[in-house]
Amino acid sequence: MNPFWSPVVGQLAPYTPGEQPRIAGLIKLNTNELPYGPAPGVVAAIRAAALDGLNLYPDPQSSALCDALARYHGVSRDCVFVGNGSDEVLAHTFAALLKHEEPLLFPDVTYSFYPTYCRLFGITHEVVPVNSALCVDVGDYARRAGAIVMPNPNAPTGRAIGLAEVERLLTMHPNAPVVMDEAYVDFGAQTAIPLIARHPNLLIVRTMSKSRGLAGLRVGYALGQPHLIDALRRVKDSFNSYPLDRMAQAGAIASLEDEGYFQHCRQTIITSRENLTQGLEALGFHVLPSRANFVFAQHPDHDAALLALALRETKILVRHFSTPRVEAFLRITVGDAQQVKMLLGALEVILAGLRPRPSKSARPGSSLPPVT
């Protein structure tokens, strides 16, 4: 270990983001970005915000954006917190709410930033295995816990639990913070926002990167009762008082003001997801039921890593995770109709040219049965 490092640095295994190559003609289906631009008013709002005042600091509390989010979600202003992307909001949440004597619980197949934050902040944690269908079983969380964090829909599987199950989890642990990470909720899952008023332990973290096409602006936020939001503000103001610049705040507000565009985009993605799922199944893939803007698919006759490499050679990027239980799967972002068509066409050609492996049972390290 480098002698200049703090001791914690040598213990970190940083989060690995999806590949962002600069390749002409690339079809990028590996980082769950919206294939459409933001609402038309967003760019105009950003331009207006850039014309004057860049020599001044932005509003440290992002008051206008918090007001807009409060109106949009039907909560009070003091129930809203904003940050530089949901990853930063999650980081503040881990520091402010999730470090206790009892362990933090989260699924074993989930967003890989969670264990990264645990290492960074020294948080004791335990993973709770998803079931054989790669779905969260809330009953498995009936154990000692200092806090819980859970994506809904889950990533990378795309599977979601219903509102009744979220409330069951909250009731099971009334004295522990429960964080629902709703990064992908707009694509067909149920938001837990209606539960905030009667559950003081519930915090919801969301992003404007996915369903609103604002990944380049980095806008995330949290919703919860005021005592939870105050904890996040205390951490934020001890770290960075100005997380969102003027342009990001203006663009986010403009996005919230165009509900028609938002609904059109999310519904288009849902339709494309169903077309993608049907196309993959016709090619022999098993596809998990998804409520996100991606699908999680495995082919029983072909290695997922090799399929990802073959797709890359055709300038199509998808995500493969070489981790236990999911190494047989590809996570494929739902693109626009043309991108879906090109992906399916490329896979058809690739599969026709590959020799099937002898049997799935002969594959080393595979313990997951096909999922339908």
N, C-alpha and C positions, 0 to 999 in steps of 0.2 A: 504494500500500500504506500502511496506517495506520502512522505513525511509532512507535507504541507496540508494534507486533507484533514478535515474533521473526521472523527472516528465513524460517524454514520455513513459517510460517503462511500466507503469501501464495502458497505453492506447493501448498497442500493442496486437493484436491477431495474433500470428505468423502463418505463412504458415504451413500447415500439409502435409508432403510428403506422398507418397504411402507407404504402409506397406512393410517392408523388413525383414520378418521372416526367421529364420534358421530352415527349416523343410525339412527333407530328402524326396526326390521324389516330391518336390513341382513343380507345373506348374504355373509360375509366369506371369500373364497376367494383371497386375494392374499398372505398371509404364512405359509402352511404351518403354521398352528396346528392342534392336535388338536381336532376338534369335540366331544370328550367331556371331561368334567371329570377331574381326577386321581383316583387310587385313593381309595376312601372313607376310608382311614386317614390320608391326607395332611392333610386339614383338621383332624382331631382332634389330630394331632401338632403342627401349627402353633399351634393354640389352647393346647395344654399348654405349649409353649415360650414363649408370650407371657404366661403368667400370672405368671412370676417370673423375675427376673434380667435384665430389660431395662436396668437401670442399670449392668450389667457388660458388658465387652467379650466378644464370642463367642470361642470357641477359634480362635486365629489359624491353626492348621494343619488345622482341621476334621477332627480325628483320628477321631471316631466315623464320620463319613461316608466318610473314606478307607478305614477298616477295612471298612465295609460294601461299598464298591465293590471292594476287593481280594477279599473273599470271593465276591462275585457273579461277578466275571470270572476268578477262579482265578489271580490273580497275587499277588505279595508286596506288603506294605504300602508299601514304599519304591519301588514302581513306579507309584504313584498320585499325581496332583496335581489339586487342585480350584480353581475360580475362579468369578468372577461372570459366568456365561454362557460359552459356548464362544468368543464373540468376544473376551473378555478373555484367555482361555487362549491363543487364537491370537495376540493382541497380545504377550503375554509370550514366546510361542514365536518370533515374528518377531525380537524383540529379543535373545533368548537364544541362538537356534540358527541363524537363517537369514541373517545378514549376514556374507558372506565376500568374498574378492577375486573369485572366479568368480561368475557371475550365479545368482540364484535362478530356478528354472524353474517355471512353472505353465501350465495350458491358457489359450488365448485366450478361450474361452467358459467362464466359471467364476464363482465367487463374487466379487462386485466389491469386497469388503473387502480382497482380497489386494493389488491395486495401491495401494489407499488406505494400507495399512500400509507398503508399500514407500516411498511418498512420505514418510510420517511418520517412518520410521526411517532414511531415506537408503539403502535397499537396492537395489543394482543388480539388475535382473531382466530376463528375456526370456520372452515368451509363446510357447508351443508350440501351433500350430494343431491343433484337433481335426480329424478327417477329414471327408469330405463327408457322412457320416451323423451328424455331430456326436458322434462317439465318440472317446475318448482312444485313441491308438495308442502303446503303451509303446515301440515301436521308435523313435519320433520323439524319445525322450529320451536316445538314445545320442549325447550331445554333452557338452561341458564344462559342469559345473554345480557351484556351491558348495553348493547345497541344492535340494530339491524340495518343493513343497506341492501336494497334489491332493485334491479332494473325491471320495469314493467312497461312494454315487453322486454324480455331478457335479450341480452346480446352475448354471444353471436347467434343464438338459436331462433330468435324472433317469436318465441312462444310467450303468451301472456296469461295472467290469472285474472279472474273477475273481481269486481268491486267487493263482493261478499267475502271473498278470500282475503283481500287486503284488510278489510275491517276485522276479520277473524284474527289476523296477525297482530293488528293494533290492540285488540282486546286481550290477546294472549300475553302481551308484554306492555301493560299500561304504564309502567314506570321506566321504560327504556325508550330512547329515541328510535323511531322507525323512519328511515329515509327511503322514499320511493323515487327512483331515478326514471323519469318519464321522457327520456330523450326521443323515443320513437312512438309515443302514445297517440299522436295525431293520425297515425295510419291504420287505426282500427281497434285499438284497445280502449279500455275504460279508464278515464282519469280518476284519481282519488281526491280531486279538489273538493267535491261535496262533503268529504269526511273531515275536512280541516276544522270546522266549527265545533265538532263534538269530540275531537281527539287531540289533546294538547301535546301528544308525543309524535305527531305526524309532521314531517317536512317533505315537501315535493320539490324535486330539482328538475328543471326543464331547460331546453336549448332552443334557440332560433336558427340553428345551423341546418337542421334537417328539413322539416316540413316548410320552412319559410325561405329556404335558399340563401341564408345569410352566413354561411360558414366562414366567408372571408372577413366578416365584421367582428366575429367572436362576441356574441351576446348570449349569456346564460342568466337564469334567475331561479330563485327559490320562493316557495309559497308555504306559509305556516303561521301558527299563532305568534303574536308579537314577542313573547319571551324567547322563542327559537330564533326569530329574525334578529333580535338584539344581540344574541350570541354571535351570529355571523358578522354583524356590523363591527362588533368589538375586535374580532380577528382581522377583518378587512382593514380597519383603520389602524391596526398594529402592523400591517404589512404593506398596503398600497392604498392610499386615500383616493386615488383617481384611476380606477380600473377601466372605465369606459371613456373613450374620447368623444368629442362633439359629433363627429360623423357617425359613429356607431349608435349613439343615442338617437340621433335624428333619423337614421335609416330604420332602426327598430320600431320607432313610433310610427313611421310611414307604413311599415309592413302591417302593423296592427290595424291600421285604418282602412286597409283594403281586404275586407273579409271575403268578397267575391272571388278575388284572385287566389287567396289562400285555399278556399274550399275547392276551387277548380283544380288546383295543383294536387292537393291531397287525394281527391277522388280519382284523378287521372293516374296517379301512382298506384292506388288500390286496384284499378282496372288492369294496369300493366302487370302488377304482381300476380294477378290471377292468370293472365295470359302466359307469363313466364313460368309459373308453376305447372300449368297444363302442358306447355311445350317441353319442359324438363321431364315430366312424367312420361310423355310420349317417347322420349329418348331412353327410358329405362331408369331414370333417377328416382330415388325416394326423397321427397321434399317435406320438411316439417311444416305444420300449419303456422303461417307467419302473420303477425299483426304489426309488422315493421315495414320499412322501405327496403328490405332485403329478404332473401330466402336462404335457407340453410339446407343444402342438398348433398346427397351421397349417391354414388353409382356402385351397385354391388359387384360389378365386374371390373372396375378400373380404379387405380390409385388416384386419390384426389390431388396429391402433390404433382403427379405427372400431368394430370389434366390441366392444372393451373399453369404449368410451364408451357404446355402445348398451346393454350389460349394466349399466353403472353407472346408467343412467336407470331400470332396473328394480330398483335397489337390490341388485345383485349385483356384487361387486368381484372382478376377476381382475388378474393382473400382466402388463403389457406392457413390454418393454425395447426402447427405440429405439436399439439399438446394432447395428453391422454383424454380419451373418450370422444374427442371431436376430430382426430386426425384424418378420419375418413370423409370429412365433409368439406364442401366449398361454401363460403359465404359470398353471395352474389347480390350486389346492389341492383335494385330495380331501376333500370334506365327508361328512356323514352321508348316509344313504339319501335322506332328504327333500330335503336341499340339492342332491344330485346330480340328483334328479328335477326340481327347480325350475330349476336351471341349464340342463338339457337342454331343458326346455319353453320357457324364455325364448329360447334360441338358435334353436330351431325357428321361433318367431314372428319373430325378428329376421331370420333368413336368408330367410324367405318374403317379407319386405317389402323386401329389398335387391336392387338390380340387380347382377348379376355384372359384374366388370370384363372388358374385352375378352379379355385373355389374361395369364397370369402373366409371360410374357416381356416384355410391354410395361411392366411395373412398374419404375419408376426405382429403381436401387440394389439390385435383387434379384439375388443370385448363387447362391442356395441352391436346389438341385433339391428337389422333393417327396420326403419321407422316409417310408417305410413300415415 
